[in-house]
Amino acid sequence: MHISFTKHNPDISQSCKAVTEYLEKENSFREKEFENFMDEFESKELSDFDQQIEKQNLFFTTDETGEKYLNQNTATDLIDQNISSRSKENESKFFILNVSPSKDELEHLNQIIDLELKSNGINEKEIDMLNQTVKGSQQLELIKNDLMHQCLREYANDVMKEYADNFNRNVYSNPDLLPNRREELQINSQTKDELARLGINRKDPEYAEKFQNIREQKAAELGKDLSVRKMTEKDLVWVAKVEEQRTYKANDKWVTDNRKINREIKLLESEKGNNSSKIDELKSQLHKDRTTGEIVREGLKKGGQQYHIHVIVSRYDNCPNARYKGSIS
């Protein structure tokens, strides 16, 4: 599994709207595929595929109740509005995780899907019957595709658990009892005075731990709570979307190589003389998609299964008190 990270550029925008809008690009494709499948049916109530397509087109996340689905505007607001009162305009407000299963990992998921089909009574015999008609084959692909989306949504949840755990950060245990600004200043001042009285300075390797312990004591004297606990995935603010397609980008090596070769071919074609053997040799060097055999160019869809997940995660935890939201960049 390959996971890459991209940070938000605050110079372009303070919002993640451009990202969530971009991740809507496959929605119309899925809707069209579903409409084509349902054309021959008088009533779309004959199938629950419409509900499956709707889930695939929505963003997803988790909260205390479990998996949650969001439209593009709600997903954007969830990230954009999770801002600390101490945030700066020139810092990234969110990060993007690109989670890409390898070919072998996708094959493993396909095997899981086959087992799921069998557990629901769809064995080789039923699969052969479905594949005997175009409609049946389409139905089977819709089922498999939805199961793949389910697998990848579950995997995204696991990724966020690991993401939170690897930060090894703390969050406040009781957000409802956090002190206000005046109280916090008082607590911090008293804590520093106490540390100075004890002869503990910042060079002490245990300074941070002792500062926190005294700070919690001072807060408790005011009826407040500054105790902390380890951060978990439930403290993160994130939305994700599963995508099914990839295209070759302008700066991909195969695209740039082919562009150069095509220029050489055009130059030879414009020249006088018999350059056919040279042209044929150059054409044989053009990169082709390993699955479809098409010559690679910018914008060409990559062949084979290209499932991947995009996760937008807020820089800050979900503490309801904006003053105490922790930065987890």
C-alpha positions, 0 to 999 in steps of 0.5 A: 500500500503506497500512501503519499501526503500533500499539504494544503497551500494557504497562498492559493486558498484557505478552503478545501473546496477546490479539492472536494470539487475535484473529487466529485469528478467521477460522480457523473460517470457512476450515475451514467453507468447506473442509468444505462443499467436501469434503462430497461426496467420500468421501476428503479425500485427493483434494485437498491443499486441507486443507494449504493451509487449514492454512497459511492458519490458521497464523502465518508468519515466516522464519528461516535455513531459509526460511518457517516456520509456527507455531500460535497458542501458538508464535507468542505464545511467540516474541514474548513470550520475546524479551525483553531483560534490560534491558527495562522493564515500562512499555515496549512489548514489540512493535508491530503492522504493519497492511499493507493493499493498495489496490484497484489493488494487489489487482487487480495481484495478481489478474493475477499469480494469473491468470498463475500459473494459466496457467503451471500449465495452467489457461487460460480454457477450463479456467476456463470448465469449472470455472465451469460447476458449483458445485463447480468454481467453489468449487475455482477460488476455493480455488486463487485464494485460496491463491495470494493468500495466497502472494503476500501472505506473500511481500510480508510478507517484503519488508516486513520487509526494508524495515522492518529496513533503514530502522532503519539499526541495528547488531547484534553480529556474533558473539553467541557471543563477547560478554563477560559482565556483569563483563567488559563493565563492565571494557571500558566503564571502560577505554574511558572512561579511554582517551577521557578520556586522548585528550581526547575528550568526549561533545560530540565529533561522533565520540564514539560511533564512537570509543567503539565502536572502542576498546570493540572493541579492549578486548574483543578483548584479552579474547578477546571480540567486540563488533564490529557489522554492519548489522541485516537482516530476519534479526535481527528477531523477528516473526510474521504472518497474512493476513486476508481480511475486514474489518468496519465498526467502531463509530467508522467515519465511515459507521457514525456518520453512519448511526447519526445518520440512523437516529435522525432517521428513527425520530424522524420515524416516531414523530411524527404527520403525513406525514413520508414525503418527509423519511424517504425523503430521509434514507434516501437519505443512508444510506451503503451498501457500494460493493460489496454495496449494503448499508446500512453498520452496525457489524459489517457485512462490507465487500464486495469483496476485503479481503485484508490482513496483520497483523505482530507484531514484537518490540521487540528483535532476536534476539540470543541473549544477553538482555543484548545484545538491541538495542531497535529501537522 
